[in-house]
Amino acid sequence: MERDKKRIVLLVLLCLLLNPGWSTYAEGLPGTAFITGQEFSGHPFRDNGQGEERGEPEDRNCSDNDASLVITEERELATVKEQIEECPDPWDGYLVKLKSGVLEQESAALMEEEVSGLINDETEQMITGDVLLLHEEASVANLLQSGVADYAEPNWEVELMDVTAEETISVIHGWAYEAMAIDAARAQGLTGKGVRIGIIDSGVDFTHPDLENAVILEGYNYVEKTTAVTDEVGHGTKVTRLIVGEEDQYPVTGIAAEAEIVPLQCFSSSTTHVADLLRPITDAVDQYNCDIINMSWGLKTLSGSHSQMMKETVEHAWEHGVVMVAAAGNVSSSYPAGSLLYPAAYDHVIGVGAVNQNLTVASYSQQTAAVYVAAPGTSVVDGLNGTSFACPCVSGAAALLLQEDPALTPAELMKKLQDYAVDLGEDGYDTSSGWGFLQMDRLVGHVVISLEIQEPQ
């Protein structure tokens, strides 16, 4: 165990030595997010139709808490822990963001001696090049007080967003394909070919007959630390089938049947933690060169907080031109109506709500500011319901649009969805269905009208 501790310390030092310009980190007052030294303003297109930036629901539990429970030297761990205990949420340890450039003023030998005396945690893990997972509060406090770490936060639990909810509507198999007018894209030769989608989920069952002709590239199993991807949960396989599946019994194929899939397995059950998701998101961008990342899962806490580290990881993907799509969340005992889920609620993520065959918002779909657009989610795969399954419908649609115009930036693609989605509710944006329902006959062949925010009437 002592040898493992030394290995972690040496790894920390090596990262500090080799990466003086390390990835961005939060600066400033607690509860205020700063990205690359610049204050992060809201996404310019998340306008609510009245010229106002979309905010968070007012009826949240423990609403006096900050948006993110970031622990800094000034904002002590004990204070944050007290807030967590007032609104208990599932979490496991602390994620610690190491500070860049700490070796500029000290020799490696001195720093090695200092760091080795700061970490007294037999369970420490290096999550990414600058993030440690610790469970001993004394070690977290030591790293913060010494100036080696920039901040820390709870390692929150994250949950897959599939349900078998109260939707009893009679459905026609393949209705999602028809409702989204995918044939209009097929008529233009659009199948998603050449577009790469990272599926961050429970893995993929390569032997499923619906995936016999799918283009599935080598991914990674972050649970077992191997390239041998499996799917004991089944969730990731369902998500993948909606994008690239082909069913022998019905004349229905996936939304983007020829897209390339990269399975990044990080769920071994219906839940995991933020620490298990940071590396897959980063690798989808830096290692696997994905054009789109599908995230059919969500983080929500009773304290109303989110993960600053996940937010920064999402920003990294955005800055590298990757389109991110996430489930806006389901109403359940764990997530009551009005729960704002992340990453769907982050400004640069397309949050997806669910509709049923009548194109009305599904009873289980969260209606919050996390919803950017709506897509089929009721009985679209194996009779199951959930925003988990509405999410890949949008990822598939995004693949078709990127095949049509590979030069589309994430901002342009999001604006195109805003401009041409079918409005289902009030005029303009609403938290039930976002900017509306996606239909490819309205999206294909059209250009982005403007990246300017619509002026309020």
RAZISUL-V986012 format. One record per pair of residues at least 6 apart in sequence whose ideal C-beta (glycine too) atoms are under 6 Angstrom apart, sorted by sequence separation. I is the first residue (numbers start at 0). J is the second residue. D is the distance in whole Angstrom. If there is no record, write none. Layout:
i=I j=J d=D
i=I j=J d=D
This chain:
i=27 j=33 d=5
i=47 j=53 d=5
i=70 j=76 d=5
i=126 j=132 d=5
i=133 j=139 d=5
i=142 j=148 d=4
i=230 j=236 d=5
i=265 j=271 d=6
i=283 j=289 d=4
i=328 j=334 d=6
i=330 j=336 d=5
i=342 j=348 d=5
i=354 j=360 d=6
i=355 j=361 d=5
i=401 j=407 d=6
i=428 j=434 d=6
i=26 j=33 d=4
i=32 j=39 d=5
i=219 j=226 d=6
i=220 j=227 d=6
i=245 j=252 d=5
i=316 j=323 d=6
i=343 j=350 d=3
i=354 j=361 d=6
i=377 j=384 d=5
i=424 j=431 d=5
i=25 j=33 d=6
i=45 j=53 d=5
i=102 j=110 d=6
i=123 j=131 d=6
i=124 j=132 d=4
i=220 j=228 d=5
i=353 j=361 d=4
i=380 j=388 d=6
i=424 j=432 d=5
i=70 j=79 d=5
i=217 j=226 d=6
i=244 j=253 d=5
i=283 j=292 d=5
i=376 j=385 d=6
i=379 j=388 d=5
i=423 j=432 d=4
i=123 j=133 d=5
i=218 j=228 d=5
i=243 j=253 d=4
i=265 j=275 d=5
i=376 j=386 d=6
i=23 j=34 d=6
i=41 j=52 d=5
i=68 j=79 d=5
i=242 j=253 d=5
i=265 j=276 d=6
i=353 j=364 d=4
i=23 j=35 d=5
i=122 j=134 d=5
i=139 j=151 d=5
i=242 j=254 d=6
i=328 j=340 d=4
i=352 j=364 d=5
i=376 j=388 d=5
i=423 j=435 d=6
i=120 j=133 d=5
i=242 j=255 d=6
i=243 j=256 d=5
i=376 j=389 d=3
i=422 j=435 d=4
i=423 j=436 d=5
i=120 j=134 d=6
i=265 j=279 d=5
i=420 j=434 d=5
i=421 j=435 d=5
i=120 j=135 d=4
i=243 j=258 d=6
i=361 j=376 d=6
i=374 j=389 d=4
i=420 j=435 d=3
i=421 j=436 d=5
i=119 j=135 d=6
i=263 j=279 d=4
i=327 j=343 d=5
i=361 j=377 d=5
i=243 j=260 d=6
i=325 j=342 d=5
i=375 j=392 d=6
i=417 j=434 d=5
i=420 j=437 d=6
i=421 j=438 d=6
i=64 j=82 d=5
i=120 j=138 d=4
i=325 j=343 d=4
i=352 j=370 d=4
i=374 j=392 d=4
i=119 j=138 d=5
i=350 j=369 d=4
i=354 j=373 d=5
i=374 j=393 d=5
i=118 j=138 d=5
i=350 j=370 d=5
i=239 j=260 d=6
i=350 j=371 d=5
i=352 j=373 d=5
i=349 j=371 d=5
i=355 j=377 d=4
i=364 j=386 d=6
i=419 j=441 d=5
i=325 j=348 d=5
i=327 j=350 d=4
i=351 j=374 d=6
i=353 j=376 d=3
i=419 j=442 d=5
i=117 j=141 d=4
i=327 j=351 d=6
i=61 j=86 d=4
i=117 j=142 d=5
i=203 j=228 d=6
i=323 j=348 d=5
i=324 j=349 d=5
i=325 j=350 d=6
i=326 j=351 d=6
i=327 j=352 d=5
i=344 j=369 d=4
i=202 j=228 d=5
i=204 j=230 d=5
i=261 j=287 d=5
i=343 j=369 d=4
i=419 j=445 d=6
i=202 j=229 d=5
i=203 j=230 d=5
i=338 j=365 d=6
i=117 j=145 d=6
i=202 j=230 d=4
i=261 j=289 d=6
i=339 j=367 d=5
i=201 j=230 d=5
i=207 j=236 d=6
i=292 j=321 d=6
i=297 j=326 d=6
i=313 j=342 d=5
i=340 j=369 d=6
i=213 j=243 d=4
i=317 j=347 d=4
i=339 j=369 d=6
i=418 j=448 d=5
i=201 j=232 d=4
i=209 j=240 d=5
i=281 j=312 d=6
i=291 j=322 d=5
i=292 j=323 d=5
i=293 j=324 d=5
i=294 j=325 d=4
i=295 j=326 d=5
i=297 j=328 d=5
i=97 j=129 d=5
i=203 j=235 d=5
i=204 j=236 d=4
i=280 j=312 d=5
i=284 j=316 d=5
i=313 j=345 d=5
i=415 j=447 d=5
i=201 j=234 d=5
i=202 j=235 d=5
i=203 j=236 d=5
i=212 j=245 d=6
i=273 j=306 d=5
i=330 j=363 d=5
i=353 j=386 d=5
i=414 j=447 d=5
i=96 j=130 d=6
i=200 j=234 d=6
i=201 j=235 d=4
i=228 j=262 d=5
i=232 j=266 d=6
i=329 j=363 d=5
i=30 j=65 d=3
i=200 j=235 d=3
i=209 j=244 d=4
i=277 j=312 d=5
i=284 j=319 d=5
i=299 j=334 d=6
i=310 j=345 d=6
i=351 j=386 d=6
i=94 j=130 d=6
i=95 j=131 d=4
i=203 j=239 d=5
i=209 j=245 d=6
i=228 j=264 d=5
i=273 j=309 d=6
i=305 j=341 d=5
i=353 j=389 d=4
i=411 j=447 d=5
i=414 j=450 d=6
i=198 j=235 d=6
i=209 j=246 d=6
i=284 j=321 d=5
i=328 j=365 d=4
i=94 j=132 d=6
i=95 j=133 d=6
i=200 j=238 d=6
i=327 j=365 d=5
i=351 j=389 d=5
i=299 j=338 d=5
i=351 j=390 d=5
i=29 j=69 d=6
i=92 j=132 d=5
i=93 j=133 d=5
i=198 j=238 d=6
i=198 j=239 d=6
i=299 j=340 d=5
i=396 j=437 d=5
i=29 j=71 d=6
i=92 j=134 d=4
i=222 j=264 d=6
i=327 j=369 d=4
i=351 j=393 d=5
i=216 j=259 d=6
i=218 j=261 d=5
i=297 j=340 d=3
i=298 j=341 d=5
i=327 j=370 d=5
i=95 j=139 d=6
i=218 j=262 d=4
i=219 j=263 d=6
i=220 j=264 d=4
i=221 j=265 d=4
i=372 j=416 d=5
i=29 j=74 d=4
i=214 j=259 d=5
i=215 j=260 d=5
i=216 j=261 d=5
i=218 j=263 d=5
i=222 j=267 d=5
i=93 j=139 d=5
i=101 j=147 d=6
i=95 j=142 d=6
i=294 j=342 d=6
i=372 j=420 d=5
i=97 j=148 d=6
i=98 j=149 d=4
i=95 j=148 d=5
i=96 j=149 d=5
i=96 j=150 d=5
i=95 j=151 d=4
i=329 j=385 d=6
i=238 j=295 d=5
i=329 j=386 d=6
i=93 j=151 d=5
i=94 j=152 d=6
i=221 j=279 d=6
i=328 j=386 d=6
i=203 j=262 d=4
i=327 j=386 d=5
i=373 j=432 d=4
i=76 j=136 d=6
i=94 j=154 d=5
i=202 j=262 d=6
i=326 j=386 d=4
i=370 j=430 d=6
i=373 j=433 d=6
i=326 j=387 d=5
i=372 j=433 d=5
i=92 j=154 d=5
i=196 j=258 d=5
i=198 j=260 d=6
i=202 j=264 d=4
i=368 j=430 d=6
i=371 j=433 d=5
i=372 j=434 d=6
i=90 j=153 d=4
i=91 j=154 d=5
i=367 j=430 d=5
i=370 j=433 d=4
i=373 j=436 d=5
i=374 j=437 d=6
i=76 j=140 d=6
i=90 j=154 d=6
i=191 j=255 d=3
i=194 j=258 d=5
i=195 j=259 d=4
i=196 j=260 d=6
i=197 j=261 d=5
i=198 j=262 d=5
i=199 j=263 d=5
i=326 j=390 d=4
i=366 j=430 d=5
i=90 j=155 d=5
i=192 j=257 d=4
i=201 j=266 d=4
i=366 j=431 d=5
i=372 j=437 d=6
i=190 j=256 d=5
i=191 j=257 d=5
i=197 j=263 d=6
i=324 j=390 d=6
i=89 j=156 d=4
i=190 j=257 d=4
i=191 j=258 d=3
i=324 j=393 d=5
i=324 j=394 d=5
i=72 j=143 d=5
i=360 j=431 d=5
i=24 j=96 d=5
i=72 j=144 d=6
i=360 j=432 d=6
i=161 j=234 d=6
i=181 j=254 d=6
i=159 j=234 d=5
i=176 j=251 d=5
i=322 j=397 d=5
i=173 j=249 d=6
i=172 j=249 d=5
i=21 j=99 d=4
i=173 j=251 d=4
i=71 j=150 d=5
i=199 j=279 d=5
i=352 j=432 d=6
i=19 j=100 d=5
i=69 j=150 d=5
i=70 j=151 d=4
i=69 j=152 d=5
i=68 j=152 d=6
i=15 j=101 d=6
i=197 j=283 d=4
i=15 j=102 d=5
i=322 j=409 d=5
i=197 j=287 d=6
i=322 j=412 d=6
i=197 j=289 d=4
i=295 j=387 d=4
i=317 j=409 d=6
i=195 j=289 d=5
i=195 j=290 d=5
i=196 j=291 d=5
i=197 j=292 d=5
i=198 j=293 d=5
i=199 j=294 d=6
i=295 j=390 d=5
i=194 j=290 d=5
i=196 j=293 d=6
i=293 j=391 d=6
i=12 j=111 d=6
i=293 j=394 d=4
i=11 j=114 d=6
i=291 j=394 d=5
i=8 j=114 d=5
i=291 j=397 d=5
i=8 j=115 d=5
i=22 j=129 d=6
i=21 j=129 d=5
i=159 j=269 d=5
i=290 j=401 d=6
i=158 j=270 d=5
i=14 j=128 d=5
i=156 j=270 d=5
i=157 j=271 d=6
i=10 j=125 d=5
i=7 j=123 d=5
i=156 j=272 d=6
i=154 j=272 d=5
i=155 j=273 d=5
i=154 j=273 d=6
i=154 j=274 d=5
i=0 j=121 d=6
i=24 j=149 d=4
i=25 j=150 d=6
i=160 j=295 d=6
i=160 j=296 d=6
i=159 j=296 d=5
i=160 j=297 d=6
i=254 j=392 d=6
i=157 j=296 d=5
i=241 j=380 d=6
i=255 j=395 d=4
i=258 j=398 d=4
i=157 j=298 d=5
i=254 j=395 d=3
i=132 j=274 d=5
i=155 j=298 d=5
i=237 j=380 d=5
i=255 j=398 d=4
i=255 j=399 d=6
i=126 j=274 d=5
i=242 j=391 d=5
i=127 j=277 d=5
i=241 j=391 d=4
i=126 j=277 d=6
i=127 j=278 d=6
i=155 j=306 d=6
i=238 j=391 d=5
i=242 j=395 d=5
i=152 j=307 d=6
i=160 j=326 d=4
i=162 j=329 d=5
i=160 j=328 d=6
i=160 j=329 d=5
i=94 j=274 d=6
i=91 j=272 d=5
i=174 j=356 d=5
i=170 j=356 d=5
i=168 j=355 d=5
i=168 j=356 d=6
i=166 j=355 d=6
i=166 j=361 d=6
i=165 j=362 d=6
i=178 j=375 d=6
i=196 j=394 d=6
i=164 j=363 d=4
i=175 j=375 d=3
i=162 j=363 d=5
i=175 j=379 d=5
i=194 j=398 d=4
i=191 j=398 d=4
i=194 j=401 d=5
i=170 j=378 d=4
i=191 j=399 d=6
i=194 j=402 d=5
i=189 j=399 d=4
i=166 j=377 d=5
i=191 j=402 d=6
i=88 j=300 d=4
i=88 j=301 d=5
i=189 j=402 d=5
i=94 j=308 d=6
i=189 j=403 d=6
i=86 j=301 d=4
i=184 j=399 d=5
i=86 j=302 d=4
i=175 j=392 d=6
i=166 j=384 d=5
i=164 j=384 d=5
i=161 j=383 d=6
i=162 j=384 d=6
i=162 j=385 d=5
i=161 j=385 d=4
i=160 j=385 d=5
i=160 j=386 d=5
i=161 j=387 d=4
i=160 j=387 d=4
i=68 j=304 d=5
i=67 j=304 d=5
i=64 j=302 d=5
i=67 j=305 d=5
i=69 j=307 d=5
i=64 j=303 d=5
i=67 j=307 d=5
i=60 j=301 d=5
i=61 j=302 d=5
i=61 j=303 d=6
i=59 j=303 d=5
i=184 j=439 d=4
i=183 j=439 d=5
i=187 j=443 d=6
i=183 j=440 d=4
i=179 j=437 d=6
i=180 j=438 d=5
i=181 j=439 d=6
i=179 j=438 d=6
i=180 j=439 d=5
i=184 j=443 d=5
i=179 j=439 d=6
i=180 j=440 d=4
i=183 j=443 d=6
i=58 j=337 d=5
i=34 j=314 d=5
i=56 j=337 d=5
i=25 j=307 d=5
i=56 j=339 d=6
i=55 j=339 d=5
i=23 j=311 d=6
i=42 j=346 d=3
i=41 j=346 d=5
i=42 j=347 d=6
i=56 j=367 d=6
i=53 j=368 d=4
i=44 j=413 d=6
i=44 j=414 d=6
i=44 j=417 d=6
i=48 j=427 d=3
i=48 j=428 d=4
i=47 j=428 d=5
i=50 j=455 d=3
i=46 j=452 d=5
i=49 j=455 d=5
i=43 j=452 d=6
